[in-house]
Amino acid sequence: MSYLETTAKFYTEVAEQPQVGLCCVQSSPLQFPGLKIPKQMQEMNYGCGTTVHPTELAGEPTVIYVGVGGGLEALQFAYFCRRPGAVIAVDPVEAMRQAATRNLEIAAQVNPWFDVSFVEIRPGDAFTLPVADASVDVVAQNCLFNIFEPADLTKALQEAYRVLKPGGRLIMSDPIATSPIPEHLRQDERLRAICLSGALTYEEYTQHLVEVGFGQVEIRAKRPYRVLDCQSYNLPEPLVLESLDSVAFKVLIPEDGACVFTGKTAIYVGAEEFFDDSAGHLLQRGVPAAVCDKTARKLGSLPGKEILITDSTWHYTGGGCC
């Protein structure tokens, strides 16, 4: 049985018999005025973070959600996209599609604003999304892509890139590893299926996005997710997994490389009122300006030490240098 078959079997099991807290989410799902989440849907909240960022959902975008789970985030996306077919939820596991359909029907009973036609559930997988080229504004996935082997991850990212309109967004939440996961754990298909052994490091994860063609990546959050202890996982020292929420934009990669925002700022502390690097970055003295990591490196390497670069906060919501 391949690891993808193992994954499908596992998620058939948890669709038919929900495992509360399977992914150890530390915070409750986002709450919005007038949004009621059915108990059954809450119990199937299999994810390590969130992909629902209101600032990315202006204008009622068309969303394709990969791996529907219990339907929770599909419902949350529909909160912002209240029209038939606005959210297309794709899942290869029939039992999960059936469970999400039931949950969304219950949601329609307790949310007067919601109609089940807002979410269209289709069979399919991350490698063959059932939509046309450049046809959606947002592709989202929560705690799915980390399961893929690197070559399969590239395929899934390429497919997301294909279906996005120019300027569209790939919104993801996945575990990442603070150090490479040993091979004996990577080969454990069950651990991979439950998001414990397939995670890449942050550098590997973001590099995959850039190699596929995403020209701008923004980190919304990075926080501890799980710890693989020495005794249970045969490790010389504990290995921390983190949850990473990110947004990658289908824009051209600049000649000097992709822009990755991790919450760094640049602060000019020189004698003049402004600093202009003649490359599009104008800094007012004493005022922090959000910059991507690439710009931070360039400004921080200028002679004179007149520009301070703050550390990554691992939280960024726009307004930066690019």
Salt bridges, closest charged atoms under 4 A:
GLU13 OE2 - LYS9 NZ 2.87
GLU13 OE1 - ARG190 NH1 3.58
GLU43 OE2 - LYS39 NZ 2.39
GLU56 OE1 - ARG169 NE 2.22
GLU56 OE2 - ARG220 NH2 2.11
GLU120 OE2 - ARG122 NE 2.70
ASP133 OD1 - ARG162 NH1 2.52
ASP137 OD1 - LYS165 NZ 3.38
GLU149 OE2 - ARG192 NH2 3.56
ASP152 OD1 - LYS155 NZ 3.84
GLU159 OE2 - ARG162 NH2 2.71
GLU218 OE1 - ARG220 NH1 2.82
GLU242 OE1 - LYS222 NZ 3.17
ASP245 OD2 - ARG223 NH2 3.34
ASP256 OD1 - LYS294 NZ 2.89
ASP256 OD2 - LYS298 NZ 2.46
ASP277 OD2 - HIS281 ND1 2.74
